Amino acid sequence: MVVFSRRSTLTAICCLAAIGIAGCAEITDSLPSWVPLGGPVSDNLPGVPTPAQRIATLRRLAQEATWRKAEEKQQIAAELAGAIRKEQDAMIRAEIIRTLGEYPGATADGVLQAALGDPDPDVRLAACQAWVKRESAEATPGLIGLLNGDLNPEVRLAAAKALGQRKDPAAVPALGNALEDSDPAMQYQAVMSLRQITGKDFGSDVNQWRQYVKGETPKPANSISITERLRHMF
């Protein structure tokens, strides 16, 4: 009786797929980082890059963006746009978004916009961070949508932060609404972002910022002296 190891089985599957479809290199590039044969496999398969290797490649591409020619940037952005559409690993998708953040252009912008609606929160968070590096105003509606409606608090905070860093006045009403959030962290980030956009500084007084966003003259809350507090106590 012949007994096949898990590694040999996986290798055979890869080769059969390559024969039956389009070539080993193309197939292995699109393989997910997990294999549905009893859980994750740590052994490296010949010709199949590990998630760590793929992430290292993407990070190298991000670093190289500063000196690559315009034609090369367009080609890389197009290849990454095609890769992310078939990528099942959310960790890799998030890294692709970070890399595309370094490659300006309509192709990359389209992918970043779509990533704001990715089902994985880490990818949406990466998209928020990537849009900070873009001057295009088309990101603002998407970021406002995440701020108003995303179910993940970290993504909402990232959207609020990105809106402040982009300094788009169109985000002021949405950040004003965020001041009403019950989460102190969200209130704080909304204040910080409003300060960046408007150039105003009312400290951390949320009430003054609320008044400002509504078009009112901000007034500090009435403070009670220590003497008055003692008088009320006795």
N, C-alpha and C positions, 0 to 999 in steps of 0.2 A: 504494500500500500504506500502511495506517495503522499507525503504530508507537505503542504505548502505553508510557508511562513506568511505572516501578514505583509511583510515588506515585499516578498516576491509576488503576492497576490495583487498588491497595489501597483507594482511595476507592470504587471501583465495588463491590468485594466488600463493604465496610461497608454501602453503600446497599442492595445486593441482600439482604443479611442482614436489614437493618432492614425492608425491604418484606415479606420472606417470613416473618418471625418475630414481633417484638413491638414494634418501635419503636427508633429509633436510639439514644436515650439509654440504654435498658436494655441493648442489645447492647454498646455501647462500654464501659460500666462493667465488663462481665465479660470483655472481651478481654484476653488475656495480653499481657505487655510485649514479646513477640517475635512475629514473623510468619513462618510457614514458607514463605517465598519467597526462598530464597537467603541467609538470615542476617538479623541485626538490621538494622533500618531506623532511621536517626537523624532523618529528617524527621518533623515533627509532622503528624498527620492531623487535619483539622477535626473538632472534637467529641470527639476521643479524648484523654483526659488522659494525659500521660506518667507513667512511674513516679515521677519526681521530684515532679511535681505532686500525685500521689496521696499520696505520703509526707508532703508538706507539709500537705496537708489533714488527714491522720490526726494529725500532731503538733499541729496547731492544735486539733483536738478534744480531745486529751489535756490541753492547757493550759487549755481552757475548762471542764474537768470540775469545777474548784473552785467555779465560780459558777453552773453550770447547775442548774435545778430537778430534783427527783426524777423527774418525769414525762419530762422531756427526756432524762435519763440512761438511763432504761429504754428509751426509743425508740431512742436512739443505739446502746445495747448490742445491742438486737434487730437493728438494721440491720447492724451489724458482724458479728454472729453469722451472719446470712444471707450476707453478702458473703464471709466466709472459707471457707464451704463450697464455693464455686465458684471460688475464687482459685487460679490455677495458679502464680503468681509467689511463690516462697518468701520473697523479700525483702519483698513486700507483706504476706504472711501474718504474718511476724515483727513488722512495724510495727503491724498490727492487734492483735496480742497485747499489745504494749507500750501501745497506746491503751486497750485493755480493762482493763489493769491499773489504770487511773485511774477506772474505772467499777464500783463495787461492786454486787453483786446476783447472784441465782441464774443469770441468763442468761449473764453474763460469766464466772462461776465455771465453768459447764459448758464453755464454750469453752476456758478456760485449762486445765481438766483434760484435755480432748481433745488440746490442743496438746502435752502432755507426750509423746504418742505420735506426733507429726508425723514424717513420713519425713525432713524436713530438719533437720539439727542446729542451725541458726541459730534455727529456730522453737522447738525444744525449749529452747534456751538462753534465749530471750526469755521463755518460759513460766516457767522457774525464777526469773528476775528479777521477773516480774510477781507471782508468788505471795508474794514477800516482803512485799508491800503488803497482803496479806489476812490476817485473823485466823483464818479458818476452818481447823480441824484436818484437813479432808478433803484438803488438799494434801500432807500428810506422807507417806502411803503412796505416792503417785505420785512424789514427789521421792526417796524411799528406793529405789523401783524403778529410777529413773535412776542413782542412786549405785551401786547394786549391779550393774546389768546393761547400762548404755548402752555402746556401742562407741566413742563419741567422748570422749576424755579431757577436752576443754573442757566438755562438757555435764556430765560426772560432777563436775568441780570446781565448776561453777555450782550443781549440786544440793547438794553438800556445804556450800557457802557459804550457800545459801538456807536450809537446815535450821538452820544456826547462827543466822542472823539472825531466824528465826521463833521460836527458843528453845523448841521443843517437846521435852520430855523423852523422848517416844516415839522420837526419832531417835538417842538415845545408843547403843543397841546397833549400829545400822548404821554410825554414825561410828566406833565401836570396831572394827568389822570393817575399815573403811577404813584404820585404822592399820597393818594388815598389808600394805597395797598396796606394790608395789615402786617406785612413783613417789614420790620425795621431795616433790614438789609436793602430791600427794594426802595424804600423811602430815601435812604442814604444815597444810593446810586443815582436815583432820579435827581436829587439835589446836586450831586457832583456833575452830572451831565448837563443840567440846566445852567450851572455856573459856567461850564465850558462853552456852551452855545451862546449864551446871552452876554457874558462878560460881567454880569451882576454878581454881587456877593452879599447875601443875607445870612451868612454863616450857616448853621445847621438848623435854623428856625424854619420848620416845615410850614408853619402857618403863614409866614411872610412870603414864602415861595408860592404858596397857594394863592395868596392875594395878588401877587405879581402876575401869575399865569392868567388870572381872571381879568387882568387889566386894572386892578385896583392899586391904590397906593399902599405899599407894604408898611405895616405898623407893628412894632415889637409888642409881644404880649405884655400885659400889665404885670409888673413884678411886685411882689408883696415883701415889704421889708421884714427884717428879723423881728423888729419891735411889734409889727402888726401880727406876725405869726404867734408870738408869745401872748399877745393880748387875746387872740382867739382861743388859745389853749386854756386860759384860766378865766 
